[in-house]
Amino acid sequence: MAKPQYHVFICTNQRPAGNPRGSCAERGSLEVWQKFADILNQTQMFEKVLVTGVRSCLGPCQAGPIVVVYPDAVWYKMVTVNDVEEIFESHFKNGKPVERLILPDAMFG
């Protein structure tokens, strides 16, 4: 297998019920991860995209589910299963991040 061009990290952290920060998993990140895996299998883009679910928190929980794409250092916010195909088409196939999903730097503060 060749080194993939993109490495995708999807926060799948699950906090206990009632935690004030919430978690990406309770906002649907496991379904988002599954959709990434499904589209990766459909498109056979294995030499271009590697998808990894991350069990530890990526930080900006209030904007989850969080998806991070390296080496571009693009952080996507509030990603739903309906956004995944657009990320594949725009970002991975055409090299253009999906602007409406980009996490603003201010959300790290």
Backbone as ProteinMPNN parsed JSONL, in Angstrom:
{"seq_chain_A": "MAKPQYHVFICTNQRPAGNPRGSCAERGSLEVWQKFADILNQTQMFEKVLVTGVRSCLGPCQAGPIVVVYPDAVWYKMVTVNDVEEIFESHFKNGKPVERLILPDAMFG", "coords_chain_A": {"N_chain_A": [[0.837, -1.18, 0.0], [0.56, 2.169, -0.866], [1.73, 5.272, 0.572], [-0.876, 7.12, 1.932], [-2.398, 10.118, 0.638], [-4.07, 11.718, 2.162], [-4.854, 11.832, 5.613], [-7.403, 11.063, 7.682], [-8.905, 12.006, 10.651], [-11.353, 11.123, 12.909], [-13.218, 12.204, 15.543], [-14.364, 10.07, 17.981], [-14.98, 10.102, 20.58], [-16.542, 9.269, 23.669], [-18.308, 10.538, 26.267], [-19.509, 10.264, 29.683], [-23.084, 10.141, 30.195], [-24.775, 13.219, 30.563], [-22.523, 14.781, 30.939], [-21.214, 18.041, 30.91], [-19.724, 18.959, 28.708], [-20.436, 17.334, 26.681], [-20.128, 15.058, 23.88], [-18.474, 13.935, 20.892], [-19.339, 11.447, 19.994], [-21.962, 11.189, 21.009], [-23.153, 12.969, 19.378], [-23.273, 11.829, 16.937], [-20.899, 10.896, 15.728], [-19.946, 8.279, 15.366], [-21.57, 7.237, 13.384], [-20.842, 8.983, 11.366], [-18.149, 8.237, 11.043], [-18.582, 5.627, 10.103], [-19.842, 6.204, 7.658], [-17.741, 7.496, 6.29], [-16.04, 5.252, 6.074], [-17.668, 3.572, 4.512], [-17.926, 5.043, 2.083], [-15.253, 5.197, 1.381], [-14.753, 2.494, 0.855], [-16.513, 2.151, -1.316], [-15.453, 3.92, -3.237], [-12.889, 3.059, -3.458], [-10.549, 4.442, -2.783], [-8.183, 3.897, -1.396], [-5.424, 4.296, -1.587], [-5.241, 6.948, -1.471], [-6.672, 8.011, 0.684], [-6.785, 7.622, 4.179], [-8.64, 6.544, 6.888], [-9.278, 7.169, 10.269], [-10.675, 6.415, 13.355], [-10.828, 8.248, 16.339], [-10.502, 7.749, 19.706], [-9.944, 9.409, 21.834], [-10.442, 12.765, 23.043], [-10.601, 15.45, 20.724], [-10.751, 18.111, 21.274], [-12.416, 20.748, 20.582], [-15.257, 20.269, 21.616], [-17.815, 21.391, 21.614], [-18.346, 21.854, 18.996], [-18.642, 19.482, 17.716], [-19.677, 16.652, 15.677], [-16.175, 16.322, 15.192], [-13.896, 16.39, 12.523], [-10.725, 15.846, 11.273], [-8.37, 16.645, 8.794], [-5.343, 15.666, 7.578], [-2.428, 15.975, 5.475], [-3.275, 18.606, 5.44], [-4.186, 20.02, 7.622], [-6.83, 20.716, 8.103], [-9.678, 21.385, 9.887], [-12.788, 20.137, 10.406], [-16.118, 20.974, 11.37], [-19.078, 19.99, 13.183], [-19.834, 17.826, 11.537], [-21.919, 15.808, 9.565], [-23.476, 12.701, 8.516], [-24.48, 13.33, 6.061], [-22.672, 15.144, 5.04], [-20.352, 13.858, 4.341], [-19.957, 12.702, 1.762], [-19.667, 15.029, 0.237], [-17.267, 16.017, 1.302], [-15.486, 14.029, 0.424], [-15.749, 14.361, -2.385], [-15.178, 17.145, -2.867], [-12.862, 17.823, -1.25], [-11.045, 15.533, -1.184], [-11.038, 14.519, -3.825], [-10.892, 16.822, -5.452], [-9.227, 18.596, -4.151], [-10.143, 20.783, -2.685], [-11.035, 22.142, 0.27], [-14.101, 21.888, 2.179], [-15.589, 24.706, 2.661], [-17.789, 25.679, 4.241], [-17.861, 23.974, 6.377], [-15.565, 24.294, 7.824], [-13.808, 24.597, 10.83], [-13.716, 27.453, 12.79], [-10.807, 29.277, 13.859], [-11.195, 30.641, 16.249], [-12.732, 28.986, 17.832], [-11.063, 27.411, 19.26], [-10.243, 28.745, 21.439]], "CA_chain_A": [[0.0, 0.0, 0.0], [1.287, 3.434, -0.92], [1.406, 6.235, 1.628], [-2.04, 7.911, 1.524], [-2.247, 11.567, 0.549], [-4.839, 12.32, 3.25], [-5.154, 11.033, 6.801], [-8.607, 11.631, 8.277], [-9.145, 11.633, 12.039], [-12.733, 11.401, 13.303], [-13.386, 12.049, 16.986], [-15.455, 9.18, 18.384], [-14.958, 10.119, 22.041], [-17.839, 9.142, 24.347], [-18.288, 10.905, 27.677], [-20.701, 9.793, 30.4], [-24.313, 10.92, 30.013], [-24.888, 14.38, 31.43], [-21.299, 15.58, 30.983], [-21.531, 19.342, 30.312], [-19.039, 19.158, 27.423], [-20.972, 16.454, 25.653], [-19.087, 14.316, 23.17], [-18.731, 13.753, 19.461], [-20.093, 10.205, 19.781], [-23.398, 11.409, 21.231], [-23.632, 13.827, 18.289], [-23.332, 11.062, 15.699], [-19.607, 10.684, 15.06], [-19.759, 6.88, 14.955], [-22.245, 7.124, 12.091], [-19.99, 9.719, 10.419], [-17.014, 7.356, 10.774], [-19.061, 4.532, 9.253], [-20.088, 6.75, 6.314], [-16.415, 7.632, 5.676], [-15.583, 3.902, 5.723], [-18.495, 3.082, 3.404], [-17.565, 5.739, 0.841], [-13.895, 4.762, 1.048], [-14.895, 1.182, 0.218], [-17.178, 2.328, -2.613], [-14.59, 4.641, -4.18], [-11.594, 2.365, -3.535], [-9.502, 5.47, -2.722], [-7.325, 3.484, -0.295], [-4.076, 4.837, -1.729], [-5.333, 8.399, -1.339], [-7.317, 8.398, 1.941], [-6.774, 6.711, 5.32], [-9.617, 7.032, 7.862], [-9.018, 6.67, 11.611], [-11.516, 6.886, 14.453], [-10.005, 8.625, 17.49], [-11.3, 7.59, 20.93], [-9.686, 10.493, 22.776], [-11.035, 14.04, 22.643], [-9.796, 16.33, 19.871], [-10.771, 19.462, 21.83], [-13.592, 21.628, 20.498], [-16.438, 19.395, 21.721], [-19.039, 22.134, 21.32], [-18.511, 21.911, 17.542], [-18.582, 18.123, 17.19], [-18.502, 15.823, 15.462], [-14.974, 16.928, 14.619], [-13.131, 15.599, 11.56], [-9.488, 16.554, 10.95], [-7.722, 16.103, 7.603], [-3.926, 15.981, 7.415], [-1.533, 16.99, 6.006], [-3.8, 19.95, 5.205], [-4.548, 20.639, 8.901], [-8.191, 21.239, 7.993], [-10.566, 20.901, 10.941], [-14.201, 20.285, 10.063], [-17.009, 21.016, 12.534], [-20.483, 19.58, 13.061], [-19.951, 16.973, 10.35], [-22.989, 14.807, 9.595], [-23.336, 11.699, 7.456], [-24.829, 13.988, 4.796], [-21.54, 15.957, 4.591], [-19.176, 13.035, 4.034], [-19.779, 12.591, 0.309], [-19.148, 16.319, -0.224], [-15.853, 16.079, 1.691], [-14.76, 13.181, -0.528], [-15.767, 14.959, -3.728], [-14.527, 18.449, -2.914], [-11.53, 17.855, -0.645], [-10.15, 14.443, -1.562], [-10.939, 14.377, -5.284], [-10.586, 18.088, -6.123], [-8.267, 19.376, -3.386], [-10.759, 22.007, -2.161], [-11.779, 21.91, 1.507], [-15.497, 22.327, 2.224], [-15.492, 25.935, 3.459], [-18.882, 25.859, 5.2], [-17.657, 23.074, 7.511], [-14.272, 24.538, 8.473], [-13.866, 25.069, 12.208], [-12.997, 28.719, 12.956], [-9.736, 29.258, 14.856], [-11.712, 31.182, 17.511], [-13.357, 27.924, 18.628], [-10.034, 26.754, 20.055], [-9.927, 29.614, 22.574]], "C_chain_A": [[0.878, 1.239, 0.0], [0.871, 4.32, 0.25], [0.227, 7.092, 1.165], [-1.737, 9.407, 1.52], [-2.925, 12.256, 1.735], [-5.015, 11.322, 4.389], [-6.279, 11.751, 7.532], [-8.77, 11.085, 9.694], [-10.563, 12.055, 12.41], [-12.848, 11.156, 14.801], [-14.589, 11.157, 17.254], [-15.515, 9.079, 19.912], [-16.375, 10.066, 22.609], [-17.656, 9.485, 25.817], [-19.543, 10.332, 28.354], [-21.901, 10.71, 30.15], [-24.352, 12.063, 31.02], [-23.632, 15.216, 31.545], [-21.569, 16.907, 30.277], [-20.84, 19.605, 28.97], [-19.674, 18.351, 26.305], [-19.849, 15.658, 25.016], [-19.487, 14.152, 21.714], [-19.565, 12.502, 19.206], [-21.59, 10.425, 19.984], [-24.004, 12.315, 20.171], [-23.552, 13.126, 16.929], [-22.017, 10.756, 15.015], [-19.363, 9.233, 14.649], [-20.42, 6.622, 13.608], [-21.448, 7.845, 11.003], [-18.792, 8.852, 10.041], [-17.437, 6.223, 9.835], [-19.301, 5.005, 7.825], [-18.763, 6.971, 5.587], [-15.914, 6.267, 5.218], [-16.358, 3.353, 4.53], [-18.096, 3.726, 2.079], [-16.151, 5.367, 0.416], [-13.941, 3.401, 0.36], [-15.526, 1.284, -1.165], [-16.238, 2.925, -3.655], [-13.237, 3.965, -4.386], [-10.424, 3.355, -3.54], [-8.478, 5.169, -1.621], [-5.908, 4.041, -0.385], [-4.062, 6.352, -1.598], [-5.82, 8.822, 0.047], [-7.207, 7.272, 2.969], [-7.688, 7.315, 6.38], [-9.369, 6.355, 9.208], [-10.023, 7.259, 12.59], [-10.642, 7.118, 15.668], [-10.87, 8.577, 18.744], [-11.035, 8.681, 21.959], [-10.181, 11.809, 22.18], [-10.069, 14.862, 21.79], [-9.904, 17.797, 20.288], [-12.066, 20.237, 21.746], [-14.916, 20.854, 20.47], [-17.732, 20.094, 21.328], [-19.331, 22.179, 19.829], [-18.519, 20.527, 16.904], [-19.816, 17.713, 16.423], [-17.381, 16.553, 14.702], [-14.299, 15.916, 13.7], [-11.919, 16.435, 11.171], [-8.816, 15.856, 9.778], [-6.281, 16.601, 7.548], [-3.439, 15.373, 6.118], [-2.047, 18.42, 5.877], [-4.117, 20.709, 6.486], [-5.898, 21.342, 8.811], [-9.036, 20.563, 9.071], [-11.995, 21.189, 10.518], [-15.047, 20.179, 11.327], [-18.398, 20.498, 12.175], [-20.749, 18.734, 11.814], [-21.069, 15.955, 10.567], [-22.735, 13.789, 8.483], [-23.644, 12.316, 6.091], [-23.697, 14.835, 4.226], [-20.391, 15.129, 4.025], [-18.929, 12.92, 2.533], [-19.205, 13.889, -0.272], [-17.672, 16.482, 0.13], [-15.016, 15.226, 0.742], [-14.631, 13.871, -1.883], [-14.936, 16.235, -3.788], [-13.073, 18.389, -2.432], [-10.604, 16.779, -1.208], [-9.992, 14.284, -3.07], [-10.464, 15.651, -5.967], [-9.651, 19.003, -5.346], [-8.81, 20.67, -2.796], [-11.539, 21.685, -0.889], [-13.198, 22.48, 1.43], [-15.574, 23.503, 3.198], [-16.563, 26.035, 4.54], [-18.724, 24.988, 6.449], [-16.376, 23.358, 8.287], [-14.473, 25.165, 9.85], [-13.084, 26.372, 12.329], [-11.938, 28.609, 14.054], [-10.232, 29.724, 16.225], [-12.33, 30.103, 18.398], [-12.341, 27.145, 19.456], [-9.747, 27.522, 21.337], [-10.639, 29.294, 23.835]], "O_chain_A": [[1.827, 1.34, 0.778], [-0.196, 4.14, 0.839], [0.312, 7.73, 0.115], [-0.921, 9.891, 2.305], [-2.42, 13.253, 2.251], [-5.285, 10.141, 4.172], [-6.13, 12.899, 7.949], [-8.773, 9.874, 9.913], [-10.93, 13.218, 12.243], [-12.609, 10.046, 15.278], [-15.7, 11.449, 16.811], [-16.028, 8.106, 20.464], [-17.286, 10.723, 22.106], [-16.928, 8.796, 26.532], [-20.509, 9.964, 27.686], [-21.741, 11.91, 29.922], [-24.003, 11.888, 32.187], [-23.657, 16.266, 32.186], [-22.095, 16.913, 29.164], [-21.336, 20.404, 28.175], [-19.477, 18.644, 25.126], [-18.744, 15.592, 25.554], [-20.662, 14.218, 21.355], [-20.404, 12.491, 18.306], [-22.401, 9.906, 19.216], [-25.226, 12.423, 20.07], [-23.741, 13.759, 15.89], [-22.006, 10.391, 13.839], [-18.646, 8.983, 13.681], [-19.891, 5.875, 12.785], [-21.381, 7.384, 9.864], [-18.451, 8.74, 8.864], [-16.725, 5.904, 8.882], [-18.994, 4.282, 6.877], [-18.658, 6.672, 4.398], [-15.418, 6.133, 4.099], [-15.774, 2.738, 3.638], [-17.946, 3.037, 1.07], [-15.876, 5.236, -0.776], [-13.233, 3.185, -0.624], [-15.116, 0.579, -2.087], [-16.223, 2.495, -4.808], [-12.528, 4.25, -5.351], [-9.424, 3.132, -4.223], [-7.964, 6.09, -0.986], [-5.258, 4.236, 0.642], [-2.998, 6.971, -1.612], [-5.427, 9.88, 0.539], [-7.5, 6.115, 2.669], [-7.529, 8.482, 6.735], [-9.263, 5.131, 9.288], [-10.2, 8.476, 12.643], [-9.802, 6.28, 15.998], [-11.868, 9.293, 18.833], [-11.836, 8.858, 22.877], [-10.319, 11.941, 20.964], [-8.88, 14.957, 22.092], [-9.221, 18.647, 19.716], [-12.759, 20.373, 22.754], [-15.598, 20.793, 19.446], [-18.639, 19.47, 20.776], [-20.449, 22.507, 19.431], [-18.415, 20.409, 15.683], [-20.866, 18.35, 16.512], [-17.61, 17.277, 13.733], [-14.15, 14.744, 14.045], [-12.059, 17.595, 10.785], [-8.702, 14.63, 9.759], [-6.031, 17.804, 7.48], [-3.973, 14.352, 5.685], [-1.313, 19.36, 6.181], [-4.299, 21.926, 6.446], [-6.087, 22.423, 9.369], [-9.099, 19.337, 9.154], [-12.369, 22.341, 10.298], [-14.742, 19.405, 12.233], [-18.829, 20.56, 11.024], [-21.758, 18.909, 11.13], [-21.152, 15.321, 11.619], [-21.883, 13.997, 7.619], [-23.117, 11.862, 5.075], [-23.743, 15.211, 3.055], [-19.547, 15.658, 3.301], [-17.786, 13.034, 2.09], [-18.359, 13.852, -1.165], [-16.905, 17.03, -0.663], [-13.95, 15.656, 0.302], [-13.543, 13.952, -2.452], [-14.085, 16.384, -4.666], [-12.166, 18.848, -3.125], [-9.5, 17.084, -1.659], [-8.906, 13.944, -3.539], [-9.721, 15.589, -6.947], [-9.31, 20.083, -5.83], [-8.038, 21.56, -2.441], [-12.581, 21.033, -0.949], [-13.454, 23.439, 0.701], [-15.618, 23.31, 4.413], [-16.259, 26.444, 5.661], [-19.376, 25.233, 7.464], [-16.128, 22.722, 9.311], [-15.213, 26.137, 10.006], [-11.898, 26.4, 12.003], [-12.147, 27.928, 15.058], [-9.743, 29.252, 17.252], [-12.437, 30.298, 19.608], [-12.724, 26.305, 20.269], [-9.077, 27.004, 22.23], [-10.439, 29.969, 24.845]]}, "name": "protein", "num_of_chains": 1, "seq": "MAKPQYHVFICTNQRPAGNPRGSCAERGSLEVWQKFADILNQTQMFEKVLVTGVRSCLGPCQAGPIVVVYPDAVWYKMVTVNDVEEIFESHFKNGKPVERLILPDAMFG"}
